[in-house]
């Protein structure tokens, strides 16, 4: 006797049982563990290569900076030498310096008024 409007009884289903391996056989190992280790090794090697490249680049930049610093010092020394030579050249071209050199090296003397002759050109 069933009641009017009563819900039908539900039958509960169980999942199918998993088959058990035959005795004496081993279950297969998963290969995903090896793949994970291999992937990690690849990442480590790749990261090491990138870091080695960064270190090599930094060493090269440091060497170039040292060379640039050396060239800057040499440039400053050359500018100072040029300034000194320029000063000596400016002083060597003065009339007093020329007269002094003519008297000491060439043994030339100032002409007296009696030794001076003036020439007048016709126009």
C-alpha positions in Angstrom: 0.0 0.0 0.0 1.4 3.1 -1.0 0.5 6.5 -0.1 -0.6 8.9 -2.7 2.0 11.5 -3.6 4.9 9.6 -1.8 8.3 9.8 -3.4 9.7 6.6 -4.9 12.5 5.0 -3.0 16.0 5.8 -4.2 18.4 3.0 -4.9 22.0 3.8 -3.9 24.7 2.8 -6.4 28.1 2.0 -5.3 31.2 2.7 -7.6 32.6 -0.2 -9.4 35.4 -1.9 -7.4 38.9 -1.3 -8.8 40.6 -4.4 -10.0 43.4 -5.6 -7.9 46.7 -6.5 -9.5 47.6 -10.1 -9.8 49.8 -11.4 -7.0 53.5 -11.2 -7.8 53.2 -8.2 -10.1 54.3 -4.7 -9.2 52.3 -1.6 -10.0 53.8 0.7 -12.6 55.7 3.7 -11.4 54.6 7.1 -12.5 57.0 8.8 -14.8 55.8 12.3 -13.9 58.3 12.4 -11.1 61.3 12.0 -13.5 59.8 14.7 -15.7 59.6 17.0 -12.8 63.2 16.5 -11.8 64.4 16.9 -15.4 62.4 20.1 -15.8 64.0 21.4 -12.6 67.5 20.6 -13.8 66.8 22.4 -17.1 65.6 25.4 -15.2 68.6 25.4 -13.0 71.0 25.1 -15.9 69.2 27.9 -17.8 69.2 30.2 -14.8 73.0 29.5 -14.3 73.7 30.3 -17.9 71.8 33.6 -17.6 73.6 34.5 -14.4 77.0 33.7 -16.0 76.1 36.0 -18.9 75.2 38.8 -16.5 78.5 38.4 -14.7 80.4 38.4 -18.0 78.6 41.5 -19.1 79.4 43.3 -15.8 83.1 42.3 -16.0 83.3 43.7 -19.5 81.6 47.0 -18.5 84.0 47.3 -15.5 87.0 46.8 -17.8 85.7 49.5 -20.2 85.1 51.9 -17.3 88.7 51.4 -16.2 90.0 52.1 -19.7 87.8 55.1 -20.0 89.1 56.5 -16.6 92.7 55.9 -17.8 92.0 57.8 -21.0 90.3 60.6 -19.2 93.4 61.0 -17.0 95.7 61.0 -20.0 93.5 63.6 -21.7 93.7 65.9 -18.6 97.5 65.5 -18.6 97.7 66.4 -22.3 95.6 69.4 -21.8 97.9 70.6 -19.0 100.9 70.0 -21.2 99.4 71.9 -24.1 98.5 74.8 -21.8 102.1 75.0 -20.6 103.5 74.8 -24.1 101.1 77.5 -25.3 102.3 79.8 -22.5 105.9 79.2 -23.5 105.1 79.8 -27.1 103.3 83.1 -26.3 106.3 84.3 -24.2 108.8 83.2 -26.9 107.2 85.4 -29.5 107.5 88.6 -27.5 109.9 91.2 -28.8 111.9 91.2 -25.5 112.4 87.5 -25.7 113.5 87.7 -29.3 116.0 90.4 -28.5 117.4 88.5 -25.6 117.9 85.4 -27.7 119.5 87.4 -30.5 122.0 88.9 -28.0 122.9 85.6 -26.2 122.8 83.0 -29.0 123.7 85.1 -32.1 125.8 87.7 -30.3 123.9 90.5 -32.0 123.9 94.0 -30.5 121.5 97.0 -30.8 122.6 99.3 -33.7 123.8 102.7 -32.7 122.2 105.8 -34.4 125.5 106.3 -36.3 125.1 102.9 -37.9 121.5 103.5 -38.9 120.8 104.7 -42.4 117.4 105.8 -43.7 116.4 105.5 -47.3 113.8 107.7 -48.8 111.9 106.5 -51.8 110.5 108.8 -54.4 106.8 108.8 -54.9 
